[in-house]
Amino acid sequence: MNRGKHWGELQERYADWHYTLPIWCKYMDLDGVEFGPGGKPLALIETTENPDKATTIMCSLARSAGIPAYLVLLPAGPLADETEIRVRRVEPLAGWRRMTLGAWGEFIKLIHGVPSDHEP
């Protein structure tokens, strides 16, 4: 079993367990945190196949940390650098952008400190 599949199964098992707790014990999983030296958070990322996925809590966390948050819409099936995805910065809010997964990877490098004028 590869690490990604195993991690997804662990997350699902934990979420299933957590939903047995009382309704006031709120829970959401967050797919990713880009971070730099010393563990400094740089951006929050949620991946989904649902363009209407709620991002309220992620946006609140991003605002508190003073960092951007992104919703990344992935297609079903295998992923490669040429795969077209849609990305939306949800904190602060911006429109959807179409790009390849490879271009998104280049943008992630920019988040880590490479200067550029390009931002989805």
C-alpha positions in Angstrom: 0.0 0.0 0.0 1.4 3.4 -0.9 1.8 6.2 1.7 -0.9 8.4 0.1 -3.6 5.6 0.1 -2.7 4.6 3.6 -2.8 8.2 4.9 -6.2 8.7 3.2 -7.5 5.5 4.9 -6.2 6.7 8.3 -7.9 10.1 7.9 -11.2 8.5 6.9 -11.0 6.1 9.9 -10.3 9.0 12.3 -13.1 11.1 10.8 -15.6 8.2 11.0 -14.6 7.7 14.7 -14.9 11.5 15.4 -18.4 11.6 14.0 -19.5 9.3 16.9 -18.8 12.1 19.4 -21.4 14.7 20.4 -22.4 17.2 17.7 -20.8 20.1 19.5 -17.4 18.4 19.1 -16.8 20.0 15.7 -14.2 18.5 13.3 -12.8 19.1 9.9 -9.7 17.8 8.2 -7.3 20.1 6.4 -5.4 18.6 3.5 -2.2 20.6 3.5 -0.1 23.3 5.1 2.8 24.6 3.1 5.5 25.6 5.7 8.9 27.1 5.6 12.0 27.2 7.9 11.2 26.7 11.6 7.8 25.4 10.7 6.4 28.8 9.8 3.1 28.3 8.0 3.0 29.8 4.5 -0.4 28.7 3.0 -3.3 26.3 3.7 -4.5 24.0 1.0 -7.7 21.9 0.6 -8.0 19.5 -2.3 -11.4 18.4 -3.5 -13.5 17.2 -6.5 -16.3 19.5 -5.3 -16.0 23.2 -6.4 -18.6 24.2 -3.8 -16.8 22.7 -0.8 -17.1 24.8 2.3 -13.9 26.6 3.3 -15.1 28.8 6.2 -12.9 27.2 8.9 -9.9 27.1 6.7 -10.3 30.8 5.8 -10.7 31.6 9.5 -7.4 29.8 10.3 -5.7 31.5 7.3 -6.8 35.0 8.4 -5.7 34.3 12.0 -2.2 33.2 10.7 -2.0 36.0 8.1 -1.5 33.5 5.2 -3.4 32.6 2.1 -5.7 29.6 1.7 -6.3 27.7 -1.6 -9.0 25.3 -2.8 -7.6 23.0 -5.4 -10.1 21.2 -7.6 -8.7 17.9 -8.8 -10.1 15.6 -11.5 -10.8 12.0 -10.9 -8.1 9.6 -11.9 -4.3 9.6 -11.9 -2.4 12.9 -11.6 0.6 14.0 -13.7 2.3 17.4 -14.3 0.1 17.8 -17.4 -3.2 17.3 -15.6 -5.4 20.3 -15.8 -6.7 21.5 -12.4 -8.6 24.5 -11.1 -7.3 26.6 -8.2 -9.1 29.3 -6.2 -7.5 31.4 -3.6 -10.3 31.5 -0.9 -8.4 33.7 1.6 -8.3 36.5 0.5 -11.0 35.6 -2.0 -10.1 35.5 -5.7 -11.6 33.8 -8.8 -10.9 30.3 -10.2 -7.8 29.8 -12.3 -7.2 26.8 -14.7 -3.6 25.5 -14.7 -1.7 22.3 -15.0 -0.6 20.5 -11.9 3.0 21.3 -12.9 2.2 25.0 -13.0 0.6 24.7 -9.5 3.8 23.0 -8.3 5.8 26.0 -9.7 3.4 28.4 -7.8 3.9 26.4 -4.6 7.7 27.0 -5.0 6.9 30.7 -5.2 5.0 30.5 -1.9 8.2 29.3 -0.5 10.0 32.5 -1.3 10.9 32.7 -5.0 9.8 36.2 -6.2 7.3 36.4 -9.1 4.3 38.4 -10.3 2.2 35.3 -11.0 -0.5 34.3 -8.5 -3.6 32.2 -9.0 
